[in-house]
Amino acid sequence: MKKAKLAIAMIALGTAALAHGGVENKDVMARMMVMETIGDQMKLVGAMAKGQMAFDANAANSALNEIAAQSAQIVSMFEVRAEDPKSEALPVIWEDWETFSSRATDAEHAAEKLAGTIQSEADLGAALGQLGETCKACHSQFRK
């Protein structure tokens, strides 16, 4: 079991390195890793909602907890204006900091509120919708 978990972790790290190849700024890389972790957790819940993966309430709630924890880092990770040609962050983040930080906090609070509420497969759609709206609100204005 430990070997399987280690193999999965190694694959995940390798995939992340490939996905962010060429990023030179360490702050930008750290932000990208946080966003990737959030995306991976959203994909896990989405796969359950689509029936592509067996429903597991504990896994879904854990994913929402992880999304909340990662989202809690977003504001602090963008406080320093770090840029990189590979970054998808738009300069408007720092020009409209109040809106950006508010939307990042909205995502964190939505995930916190939803974590622990998933009891059945029927709960997934509404949770994804609520959380997805917070992601979309930020990405539509602040991401390439």
N, C-alpha and C positions, 0 to 999 in steps of 0.2 A: 504494500500500500504506500509506504514512504517513497519507494522508487517511482511509482506512478505519479505521485504528487510532485516529486522533484522534476520528472520529465515534463509534466504539464507546465510547471513554472518556467523551466528552461525554454520551452517552445513559446510561451507567452512573452518572455523577455526578448527572445530572438525576433519574434514577429514585431514587437514594439520597436526594436532597433531598426528593422527594415522599413517600417512605416514612417519613421522619423529620420531616415538617413539623410545626412547632409546638414542637419541642424547644428549650428556651431555655438549658439548662445545657450549657456546652461540654464538660464532662467526661462527661456522660451521652451527648452526641452522639458523642464520640470512642469510647466503649464500644460504642455501637450500630453504628458503622461497622465496628469490628473484628468484631463478631458477624455483621454482614451479609456481610462478606468471607468469613468461615468458612462461612456458609450458602451463599453463591454457589458456593464451591469444592465443598461437599458435593453441591449440585445438579448440578454438572458431572459429577462421578464417578457420581452416581446416574443421570443421563441416559444415560451410557455403559452402566451395568449393566442398565438397562431396555431397551437397544437403541434409544433415542430419539435417540441421537447415535452417530456412528461411534467405535469403540474406538480410542484413541490412548494407548499406554502412557506416552509422554513427558508428555502433558497430564495424565493421571491422577496420575503421580508428582509432577509440578509442583504440582498441586492439593494433594496431601498435604503437600508441603513448605511451601506457603503456609498451609495449615491449622496446621501446627506453628509457623510463624513468628508467625501472628496469635494463636494460643493462648498463646504465650510472653508476650504482653502482658497477658493477662487479669488476673492477680493484681495487677500494678502499677496497672492502670487502675481497680481497685476499692478500692485502699488508702484513698483519700479517699472518705468517704461523701458522694456527690453524688446529689441526687435531682431528679426532674422529673416532673410529672404524666404525661408520655408514656413514662416509663421502665417497663420490664418487670421490673426488678430488685427483688426483695423485700428488706425490711429484715433478714430472717434472715441475709442474706449477712454482715453485720457482727456479728450476734449469734453466729454459728457460723462465724467466720472460718477456723478450722482446717480444717473439713470443706470449705468452699467453695474455699479455696486448694488443698487436696489434690486435689479433683476437677478443678479447672482445670489443674493440673499433670499429672494423669492423661491428660487430653485431649491436651495437648502431647506427652507421651511416647508415647502411642499413635500419633499422626500421625508423629512422628519415626521410630518403629520401622517403620511401614508404608511410608513414603516410600522409593521405590526398589525395592519388592518387587513392584510390579504389572508382570507380564510378559505376561499374557493376560487376556482378558475374564473368564475364570473366576475370576481373583483378586479381582475387584471386589466381589463379594458379601460375602466374608469380611471384607475390609477395611472396607467400609461398616458391617457388623455390629459390628465391634470399635470403630470410631470412634463410631458412632451410640450405642453403649451408654454411652460416656463423656459424650457430650452429654446424653443422656437422664438420666443419674444426677445431673447438675448442674441441668438445667432443671426436673426434676420437683420439686426442693426449693427452688430459688433464683430461679425465674422465674415471673411471673404467667401 
